């Protein structure tokens, strides 16, 4: 596995955790509008993750061209 692939996986993981944190922070606000925005944010994040096969494709088992 190349260093570039490892870097991309780690970068995606960090951004995913930060996005989930923002979504749950919005869900925990007192304002109902922010709760709805947080819910849509988390649902959108999950849809994008599934569409890009982030959860269904294991990047560590793929053969590289090295």
N, C-alpha and C positions, 0 to 999 in steps of 0.2 A: 504494500500500500504506500502510495507516495505521500510526501509531506504536505502537498497541496490538498489532497483529499482529506487528510486528518485535520488540517487547518479549516477547511470548509465545514466539516462535521462539527468541530468545536464552535466555530462561529455561529452556525445554525442553532446549536444547542443553547448558546448564551442568549441569542436574540429571542429564541422561543421562550426561555425562562423569563426574560424581561417582559415580553409581551403578555405572558400569563399573569405576571405580577401586576402589570398595568390594568389588565382586564378585571382581576379580582379587587384591585383597589377601587376601580370605578363601581363595581358591584356593592362595595361596602360603604358607599357614600349615602348621605341622608336624602339627597335629591333623587326623585324617581326617574327623572330624565337621564341622569348619569348612570343609574342602575340599568336602564334599557340600553344605553350606549355600551356599557360594559358587557352586557349579555350578547349584543350583536358583535362586539369586538371579539369575544371568546369564540362564538360560533363561527365567525369569519376566519379566525385563526385555525380552527379545527378543519374547516372545509378546505382551506388552502393546503394544510398539511396532508390531508387525505388525497387531494387532487394531485399533489406532487409526489405522492407515495412516500412521504417522510416516515410514516409509521409502519408501512407494509413492506418496504424494501430494506433489507439489511445491507448497508454499505460495506461492512467488514467481510462479507462472504463473496464479494464480486472479484473476479480476476482482473488484475491490472495489466497494462501493456508494457510492463517493464522488462 
